[in-house]
Amino acid sequence: MQNRNPLFCSHIEGIFYNRLQILSHCLQYQNGNYRMYQGLILDELLLHKSQQDEEKELAEGIFNDIGLVFCSTIGTPIDPRSLIRNLHNICKNSGIKRINVHALRHTYATRLLEANQHPKVVQELLGHSNISMTLDIY
């Protein structure tokens, strides 16, 4: 598993809870690396896990629990086309221009920097290997 932000990784369908330990202010990956994240990201991940546990109970007997962080309501991997379709529906219902997942990633990074988030934090959230890559792009 690469050291990337699990909530914004381009391969979200391959992230497993058993490879990720949620600590007080950071996530620890199976390979032992730590990444610091803002409290909001950790809070959202914990909320997501709680909601997913409720879905498991509702889908008792048909939920295929293989430990995926991001999965369908029955535990199966998310079809990338469904993810894109859902994103487009959210854009349409919100009255905003239709965007793709990569554009959403750029928007996220830009808004963080506009909010005076330290570039090193943005670099780590995006999984860039060095800060110059982040600063060159944004």
C-alpha positions as CSV (number, residue, x, y, z in Angstrom):
1,M,0.0,0.0,0.0
2,Q,1.3,3.4,-0.9
3,N,1.5,6.2,1.7
4,R,-1.4,8.2,0.4
5,N,-4.4,9.9,2.1
6,P,-6.9,7.1,2.2
7,L,-9.8,9.4,1.7
8,F,-8.6,10.9,-1.5
9,C,-6.5,8.1,-3.0
10,S,-7.1,7.4,-6.6
11,H,-7.4,3.7,-5.7
12,I,-9.8,3.8,-2.8
13,E,-11.3,0.5,-3.6
14,G,-8.1,-1.2,-2.4
15,I,-7.8,0.2,1.2
16,F,-8.4,-2.3,4.0
17,Y,-9.0,-1.6,7.7
18,N,-6.6,-4.3,8.7
19,R,-3.8,-2.4,7.0
20,L,-4.7,0.9,8.7
21,Q,-4.7,1.7,12.3
22,I,-6.5,4.8,13.5
23,L,-4.5,6.5,16.3
24,S,-5.3,9.8,18.1
25,H,-3.9,12.2,15.5
26,C,-2.4,9.9,12.8
27,L,-2.9,6.8,10.8
28,Q,-0.5,4.0,10.9
29,Y,-0.1,1.9,7.8
30,Q,0.7,-1.8,7.9
31,N,4.3,-1.1,6.8
32,G,4.8,1.0,10.0
33,N,4.8,4.4,8.4
34,Y,2.8,7.1,10.1
35,R,1.0,10.1,8.5
36,M,-0.3,13.0,10.4
37,Y,-3.7,14.2,9.5
38,Q,-6.1,17.0,10.5
39,G,-8.6,16.0,13.1
40,L,-11.4,16.5,10.7
41,I,-10.1,13.7,8.4
42,L,-9.8,11.3,11.3
43,D,-13.2,12.3,12.6
44,E,-14.7,11.6,9.2
45,L,-13.0,8.3,8.9
46,L,-14.3,7.2,12.3
47,L,-17.8,8.4,11.4
48,H,-17.6,6.5,8.1
49,K,-16.5,3.3,10.0
50,S,-19.5,3.8,12.4
51,Q,-21.9,4.2,9.5
52,Q,-20.5,1.2,7.7
53,D,-20.9,-0.9,10.8
54,E,-24.6,0.1,10.8
55,E,-24.9,-0.9,7.1
56,K,-23.3,-4.3,8.0
57,E,-26.1,-4.8,10.6
58,L,-28.8,-3.9,8.1
59,A,-27.4,-6.1,5.5
60,E,-26.9,-9.1,7.8
61,G,-26.3,-12.2,5.9
62,I,-25.6,-10.6,2.6
63,F,-22.8,-8.2,3.7
64,N,-19.5,-9.5,2.4
65,D,-17.1,-8.1,5.0
66,I,-13.6,-8.3,3.5
67,G,-12.4,-5.3,5.5
68,L,-12.6,-2.6,2.8
69,V,-12.7,1.0,4.0
70,F,-14.7,2.1,1.0
71,C,-17.1,-0.5,-0.3
72,S,-20.7,-0.9,-1.5
73,T,-23.6,-1.2,0.9
74,I,-23.1,-5.0,0.8
75,G,-19.3,-4.9,1.3
76,T,-18.2,-5.5,-2.3
77,P,-15.6,-3.3,-3.9
78,I,-16.9,-0.1,-5.4
79,D,-17.3,-0.1,-9.2
80,P,-15.3,2.9,-10.4
81,R,-18.1,3.8,-12.8
82,S,-20.5,4.0,-9.8
83,L,-18.2,6.3,-8.0
84,I,-18.0,8.7,-11.0
85,R,-21.7,8.5,-11.5
86,N,-22.3,9.4,-7.8
87,L,-19.9,12.3,-8.1
88,H,-21.7,13.6,-11.2
89,N,-25.1,13.3,-9.4
90,I,-23.7,15.2,-6.4
91,C,-22.5,18.0,-8.7
92,K,-25.8,18.1,-10.6
93,N,-27.9,18.2,-7.4
94,S,-25.7,20.9,-5.9
95,G,-25.9,23.0,-9.0
96,I,-22.1,23.0,-9.6
97,K,-20.1,22.3,-12.7
98,R,-19.6,18.6,-13.4
99,I,-16.0,17.7,-12.4
100,N,-13.9,14.5,-12.3
101,V,-12.2,13.0,-9.3
102,H,-8.8,14.4,-10.2
103,A,-10.2,17.9,-10.4
104,L,-11.7,17.4,-7.0
105,R,-8.2,16.5,-5.7
106,H,-6.8,19.8,-7.2
107,T,-9.6,21.8,-5.7
108,Y,-9.0,20.2,-2.3
109,A,-5.3,21.1,-2.4
110,T,-6.0,24.6,-3.6
111,R,-8.5,25.3,-0.9
112,L,-6.2,24.0,1.8
113,L,-3.4,26.4,0.7
114,E,-5.9,29.3,0.4
115,A,-6.9,28.5,4.0
116,N,-3.2,28.9,5.0
117,Q,-2.6,25.2,5.6
118,H,1.2,24.6,5.7
119,P,2.4,23.3,2.3
120,K,4.1,20.3,4.1
121,V,0.7,19.2,5.4
122,V,-0.8,19.5,1.9
123,Q,2.2,17.6,0.5
124,E,1.6,14.7,2.9
125,L,-2.2,14.7,2.3
126,L,-1.7,14.4,-1.4
127,G,1.1,11.8,-1.1
128,H,3.6,13.8,-3.1
129,S,7.2,12.6,-2.6
130,N,8.6,16.1,-1.9
131,I,7.3,19.5,-1.2
132,S,8.7,21.0,-4.4
133,M,6.2,18.9,-6.4
134,T,3.3,20.4,-4.3
135,L,4.6,23.9,-4.6
136,D,5.2,23.6,-8.3
137,I,1.7,22.5,-9.0
138,Y,-0.2,24.7,-6.6
